[in-house]
Amino acid sequence: MNWWQLHGHQVTSTIVFSVLGMVLMGLFFAILPRILPFSLKKEMEEDQNVALAIVIGSIVIAMALIISASVTGG
């Protein structure tokens, strides 16, 4: 047996699920500014709201964990 017959399914599923996870994170970033009642760009860039940056970072990490758990089935 060659390498692809042994590991082809795992490589393919890894690529598919990686792309799926990136698409879901991209959708999250596209939806987030629309659901917030304020301008995310203004608050973070102009006002330099560090607390908001920490909260958004925490949300991103939580979304990444949820997506990775759903993709891996864990």
C-alpha positions as CSV (number, residue, x, y, z in Angstrom):
1,M,0.0,0.0,0.0
2,N,1.2,3.4,-0.7
3,W,1.1,6.5,1.5
4,W,-2.1,8.0,0.0
5,Q,-4.1,4.8,0.5
6,L,-3.1,4.7,4.1
7,H,-3.5,8.4,5.0
8,G,-5.5,10.0,2.1
9,H,-8.8,10.1,4.0
10,Q,-7.2,11.9,7.0
11,V,-5.4,14.4,4.9
12,T,-8.6,15.2,2.9
13,S,-10.8,15.5,6.0
14,T,-8.2,17.7,7.7
15,I,-8.1,20.1,4.7
16,V,-12.0,20.1,4.4
17,F,-12.5,20.8,8.1
18,S,-9.7,23.5,8.2
19,V,-11.4,25.3,5.4
20,L,-14.8,24.9,7.0
21,G,-13.4,26.4,10.3
22,M,-11.9,29.3,8.5
23,V,-15.1,30.0,6.6
24,L,-17.1,29.9,9.9
25,M,-14.6,32.3,11.6
26,G,-14.8,34.6,8.6
27,L,-18.6,34.6,8.8
28,F,-18.4,35.4,12.5
29,F,-16.1,38.4,11.7
30,A,-18.6,39.6,9.0
31,I,-21.6,39.3,11.3
32,L,-20.0,40.8,14.5
33,P,-19.9,44.5,13.5
34,R,-23.5,44.3,12.3
35,I,-24.9,43.0,15.7
36,L,-22.9,45.4,17.8
37,P,-24.7,48.7,18.7
38,F,-21.5,50.8,18.2
39,S,-18.8,51.1,15.7
40,L,-16.2,48.5,16.4
41,K,-13.5,50.2,14.3
42,K,-14.1,53.6,16.0
43,E,-14.0,52.1,19.5
44,M,-10.8,50.1,18.9
45,E,-8.8,52.4,16.6
46,E,-9.8,55.9,17.6
47,D,-10.8,55.5,21.2
48,Q,-8.3,52.7,21.8
49,N,-10.7,50.8,24.0
50,V,-8.5,48.1,25.5
51,A,-11.3,46.4,27.4
52,L,-13.3,46.0,24.2
53,A,-10.3,44.5,22.4
54,I,-9.9,42.0,25.3
55,V,-13.6,41.1,25.1
56,I,-13.5,40.7,21.3
57,G,-10.4,38.6,21.6
58,S,-12.1,36.4,24.2
59,I,-15.1,35.9,21.9
60,V,-12.8,35.0,19.0
61,I,-11.0,32.4,21.1
62,A,-14.4,31.0,22.4
63,M,-15.7,30.8,18.8
64,A,-12.5,29.0,17.7
65,L,-12.9,26.5,20.5
66,I,-16.5,25.9,19.6
67,I,-15.7,25.4,15.9
68,S,-12.8,23.1,16.6
69,A,-14.9,21.0,19.0
70,S,-17.7,20.7,16.5
71,V,-15.4,19.9,13.6
72,T,-13.5,17.2,15.5
73,G,-16.6,15.8,17.1
74,G,-15.3,16.4,20.6
